[in-house]
């Protein structure tokens, strides 16, 4: 799955927090929907529940998932660098994988990030969804992307920009949202460990929230 090939159907997951079964089920459901690219929007690791990390990385690699760096992933990498010697299998597996995990990815007018779409550590700690459109309103003014996909906040909501007005809205699972060409969006994909994933269909111009259990 190559993000440079302008994929049409993009499967989105976020915030697995070390839950292998939920992540695996999300990937299976999205593959069954015929996606061209799978993107994990960060926090596939968990800084507290960090057993089974090599299994999680193996799962992401096996499925060709393009991973974005989340705050938990960053913290786990730092913890392992500090606590385990070089040559330790877990340390080497995590650090080797994390070396290729960026803080954001851009495809055409789409951006994928864990939270704020910047190359700075604070960007994946600060949530976009604070219960109001205030931070999203500022973000729409600051970034050029038509669509921004994020995790971190866990609540599957989206922000819509239309004619300078910004609204915070909910999504019903299984009901595709038709993305209007004169609008911009910030999509917060819900947490995989809570049974959430999503699908973007660029040909149909739709975004769909999917419940996996």
C-alpha positions in Angstrom: 0.0 0.0 0.0 1.8 3.1 -1.3 0.6 6.6 -0.1 2.4 8.1 -3.1 0.0 6.4 -5.5 -3.0 8.7 -4.8 -5.2 6.0 -3.2 -8.9 6.2 -3.7 -10.3 4.3 -0.7 -8.4 4.9 2.5 -9.0 3.0 5.7 -8.4 4.9 8.9 -7.8 3.7 12.4 -6.4 5.4 15.4 -5.6 4.9 19.1 -5.3 1.2 19.3 -3.4 1.7 22.6 -1.8 -1.8 22.4 -5.1 -3.6 21.8 -4.0 -6.2 19.3 -7.4 -7.8 18.8 -9.2 -4.6 18.2 -6.5 -3.4 15.8 -6.6 -6.6 13.9 -10.3 -6.6 13.6 -10.3 -3.0 12.4 -7.8 -3.9 9.7 -9.8 -6.9 8.6 -13.0 -4.9 8.3 -11.4 -2.2 6.3 -9.7 -4.7 4.0 -13.0 -6.3 3.4 -14.2 -2.9 2.2 -11.6 -2.9 -0.5 -9.2 -0.1 0.7 -6.2 0.9 -1.3 -4.3 2.3 1.7 -4.5 1.7 5.5 -3.4 4.5 7.8 -3.0 4.3 11.6 -3.2 7.8 13.0 -1.0 7.1 16.0 -1.0 5.6 19.5 -0.7 2.0 18.3 1.5 1.7 21.4 0.4 2.4 25.0 2.8 3.8 27.5 1.2 1.8 30.4 0.0 -1.4 28.7 3.2 -2.0 26.6 3.1 -5.8 26.5 2.9 -7.3 23.0 4.5 -4.4 21.2 6.4 -6.6 18.8 3.2 -8.4 17.9 1.5 -5.0 17.1 4.4 -3.9 14.9 4.4 -7.2 13.1 0.6 -6.8 12.5 1.0 -3.3 11.1 3.9 -4.4 8.8 2.0 -7.5 7.7 -1.0 -5.4 6.6 1.1 -2.7 4.9 -0.2 -0.1 7.3 1.2 3.4 7.0 1.6 4.6 10.7 1.7 8.1 12.1 3.5 8.8 15.3 1.3 9.4 18.4 2.2 10.7 21.8 2.2 7.2 23.3 4.4 5.8 20.6 6.9 8.6 21.1 6.9 8.0 24.9 7.3 4.3 24.6 10.3 4.8 22.2 11.9 7.1 24.7 11.3 4.8 27.6 12.9 1.9 25.8 15.9 3.9 24.7 16.5 4.9 28.3 15.7 1.6 30.1 17.0 -1.1 27.8 20.4 -1.7 26.3 21.2 -1.9 22.6 20.7 -5.5 21.4 17.5 -6.0 23.4 15.0 -7.5 21.0 12.0 -5.3 22.2 14.1 -2.1 22.2 15.5 -2.8 18.7 12.1 -3.8 17.2 10.3 -0.6 18.5 13.1 1.8 17.7 13.7 0.2 14.3 10.0 0.6 13.4 9.6 4.1 14.9 12.5 5.4 12.9 10.3 5.4 9.8 7.1 6.7 11.5 6.5 10.4 10.7 4.4 12.9 12.6 2.2 13.6 9.6 1.6 12.5 6.0 0.2 14.6 3.1 -1.5 13.2 0.0 -2.7 15.9 -2.4 -5.1 18.1 -0.3 -5.4 15.5 2.5 -3.3 15.5 5.7 -3.0 12.7 8.3 -1.8 13.4 11.8 -2.3 12.2 15.4 -3.6 15.6 16.4 -2.2 19.0 15.3 -0.5 18.6 11.9 2.9 20.0 12.7 6.4 18.6 13.0 6.8 19.5 16.6 6.4 17.2 19.7 3.7 19.3 21.3 1.6 18.8 18.2 0.5 15.3 19.1 -0.2 16.2 22.8 -2.7 19.0 22.2 -6.2 17.9 21.2 -8.1 19.5 18.4 -11.5 18.6 19.9 -12.0 20.5 23.1 -15.7 20.2 23.0 -16.1 23.4 21.0 -15.0 24.5 17.5 -12.6 27.1 18.9 -9.3 25.2 18.2 -10.6 23.9 14.9 -11.5 27.4 13.8 -7.9 28.5 14.4 -6.6 25.4 12.7 -8.6 26.0 9.5 -7.1 29.5 9.3 -3.6 28.1 9.7 -3.4 25.1 7.4 -4.0 24.7 3.7 -5.5 21.2 3.7 -9.1 20.5 2.6 -9.3 17.4 4.8 -7.4 16.7 8.0 -7.7 13.2 9.6 -6.7 12.8 13.3 -6.9 10.6 16.3 -6.0 11.5 19.9 -9.3 12.8 21.2 -11.0 9.3 20.8 -14.5 10.9 20.2 -15.6 10.3 16.6 -16.7 13.8 15.7 -15.9 16.2 12.8 -15.5 19.9 12.3 -16.9 21.6 9.2 -15.7 24.9 7.7 -18.3 26.5 5.4 -18.2 30.2 4.3 -16.0 31.1 7.2 -18.2 29.4 9.8 -17.0 26.3 11.8 -19.3 23.7 13.4 -18.6 20.6 15.5 -20.8 17.7 14.5 -21.4 14.1 15.3 -21.5 11.1 12.9 -23.7 8.1 12.9 -21.9 4.8 12.1 -22.8 3.3 8.7 -24.2 6.6 7.3 -21.6 8.0 4.8 -21.1 11.8 5.0 -21.0 13.4 1.6 -18.0 15.8 1.5 -19.0 19.0 -0.3 -16.4 20.6 -2.6 -16.9 24.1 -1.2 -16.3 22.9 2.4 -13.3 21.8 4.5 -13.2 19.2 7.2 -11.3 18.0 10.2 -12.2 14.3 11.0 -11.5 12.9 14.4 -11.4 9.1 14.0 -12.6 7.3 17.1 -10.4 4.9 19.1 -9.8 1.4 17.7 -9.8 -0.1 21.1 -13.3 1.3 21.6 -14.5 -0.3 18.3 -14.1 2.6 15.9 -12.5 3.0 12.4 -13.4 4.9 9.3 -13.3 4.9 5.5 -12.7 7.7 3.0 -13.8 7.1 -0.5 -12.4 9.8 -2.7 -14.2 8.8 -5.8 -17.6 8.8 -4.1 -16.6 11.9 -2.0 -17.7 10.2 1.2 -16.4 9.6 4.7 -17.9 6.8 6.8 -17.7 6.0 10.5 -17.5 2.3 11.0 -18.2 0.3 14.2 -16.2 -2.9 14.4 -18.0 -4.3 17.5 
